[in-house]
Every structure is written in C-alpha cells, then in structure tokens.
Amino acid sequence: MTEAACGATRRVAAFIQTTMIMWDVQRVVRCDLQAHGPEQDHVGHLAQVSEDLHSVLSWWARWRDDERAMWFGIIADCPMDSPDDQDYCTFFRYHPGACSWAVGDPEEV
C-alpha cells in the first residue's frame, strides 16, 4: 500500500538558487516525506550532487511551518532497497517514516 507524501511546499530564496546554480535547484521545494504532523520538520530534495557506485549525495532543504528559516545540507541517500529489490529509496539516510517506494504523490494517492 502506498502512503501519501506530506506535500507541503516552500519557496527557495533567489540567493540559494543563484549560489547552487550548478546543481539546477528548483524554485519551490516540496516535502517528500510520508505525511506527518506539525511536530516533524518538512524535508525536500533540492538537487543531486554526485552519484557513483558507492554513494549518492544530494542537497536537501529542511523547514518548519512556524518558522521562516530554511536549513540546507548535503546528505547521503538512504541505502534501503524495496522488499522485492525492484526499487531503491531516494530519500536521505536515516529519514523518518516510510521509504520513497512506499510514498506517493499526495494528489494521486
């Protein structure tokens, strides 16, 4: 069964977009995590930094609904594969909630 993603969005400041231009950062980031309550931070994928056979690194943004601030960081991807080995998790290492293969677009679930 697929769980709905949170889907909360936040605009990424123009300064961040310009600073990270080499990674083609999007203007609006959406929380990719499984739907959650207000006590948990929102986290959205901004851009992939590197990919090789041993490690995938990505820029992630983190924010809270009640704060204007956003935090940015490069985090390794989750190493989990789906139970049927047909997919891998595209979220960050040690993310809360379900892995990406079990989380769907909130508008489609």
N, C-alpha and C positions, 0 to 999 in steps of 0.2 A: 504494500500500500504506500502511496506517495503522500507525504505531508506537504502542506503549503509553506512556502518561504515567507518570511516576515514581510518583505516588500517595501519597508519604509525607505524613503529617499532623502538625500541631502545634496545640495548644490556644492560643488567643489570650487573653491576660490580660484579666480583667474591666476593669481600668483602661483598657486600649486600647479595648475595646468601648464603654465609657461615654464616653470622650473623642471617639470617632469616631461617636457615636450618629446624627448627622445623615446618615451615609452607610450606615447599616444593615450594619455589619460583622458577619461571621459569627463564631461561637464557635470553630470549628475550621477551619483553613485547610489545603488540600491542595496539594502541589506539582503545578503544572500542566505543567511542562516534560517533554520527552521523557525516558524512563527514562535514568538516568545513574549514574555511580559515586560513591563517597563523597568523592572529591576536589572535586566540584562542589556548590555551595550549592543548597539547595532554594528555590524561589520560588513563591509562591501569590498569586492575586488576592484582594484583600480587598473592594474596593468601587470603583465608578466615581465619579469626582469631577466630571467635566464632559464634555460632548460637543457639538461644533459641527462645522461643515463642514470645518474645517481642523485640528482637534486633538481627540484624546480623551485624557484624563488619568485614571489610576487609582491607587489605593492598592495597593501590593504589599508582601508580607512576605517576608523572606529569613531562612533559618536553616540551621544545620549540625546533623547528627545528634549530634555530640560536644560541643555547647555548649547551654546553657540560653537564652542570649540570642537575641533576635529583632531584626531591623532592619526599619524601616518607611520607605517613601518613596513619593512621588508621581512616577510615571514616565509619559512619553508612550507611547502604544501603537505597536506595530510598524506601519510603513506598507505592508507587503507584501500583495499580493493573490495569491490562488491562481492557478496557471497557466491555469485555464480562466475566470478572472475571475468565478467564481460565489461566492467567499467571500473574506474578509479575515482577517488574523491578529489574534487577540485577545490575544496576549502583548505584553510590553513591548518597546520599541525596543532593538535590539542584543542580544536574548536568545540564549542558546546553543541549539544543536540545531535540530530541525525547527519550522516554524511550526504554529500551532494547528490548521489544517485537516488536517494530516498526523499529528496526535497524538490518540489516542482514550483513553477511559476504560480504565484498566488492568484493570478487572473484565470488560470487554466485548471486549477485543482478544485 
